[in-house]
C-alpha cells in the first residue's frame, strides 16, 4: 500500500511541475505579445518550424532578420 501512495504522490508532484511550466510558457508568450507567425511579415516566406519553436513571437524569416540587423533596407 505504501508504494501506491508514494507513486500517487510522485505523479501529483510531476503534474504540479508540468502545470507550473505551462503557466510560465503562457506568461512568456503574453509578454511577447503574440505567438510566432507562420509567414514572414516582411517578405511573406514561410518561417521554418524550428525557428518558430525556438523563438517565441518570431515574425521575420532568417534572411529578413539578418538584413534588419545589418541595417540594410530591402527595396
N, C-alpha and C positions, 0 to 999 in steps of 0.2 A: 504494500500500500504506500509506503514511504517513497518508493521510486516513482509511482504515478503522481504523487503530489509534487515531487521535485521536477518531473517532466512538465507538469502543468505550469509550475512557477517559471520555469525556463522559457516555455513558449510564450507566456504572458509578458515576460521581460523583453523577449525578442520583438513581440508585436508593439510594445511601447516604444522601443528603439526605432522600429520601422515607421511608426506613426510620427515620431518626432522628426525624423529625417524628411518625411513628406511635408511637414509644416515648414521646415527650413527651406526646402526647394521652392515651395509655393511662394514664400515670402521673398526669396531671391528673384523669382520671375516678376512679382509685383513691383519690386524695386527697379527692375529693368524697364518696366512699363509695358512690355508686350512679350509675346513668345517669339521665337525665331521665325523668320519668314522663309517660305519655300523658294521664292524667287528674289533676286537682287533688286533693290529699289532703284538703282541707277541704270543698269543695262537690261534687266529682265531675265537674265540667265538663271537657271536653277542653281540653288546653293546646295552643295553635296550634304547628305545626311550627316556625315561625320563632322562637318563644320558646324551644322546647326545644333547637333547634340553636344559638342564640346564648348560652344559659346552661346549661352542662353541670351536670347534677344538679338542675335545677329541679323543684320538687314542688308549686308553687302557681300557679294561674292569675293573671293580672294583677290582677283585681279583689280576690281574696283577699290577694294580696301587698300591694296598696295599703292594704287595711283593716288588715292586720297592722302595716304600717309606721306607719300613722297612730295606732295604739293603740286603735282601735275594736274592739269584740268583737262577733262575729256571734252572734245568738241562735238 
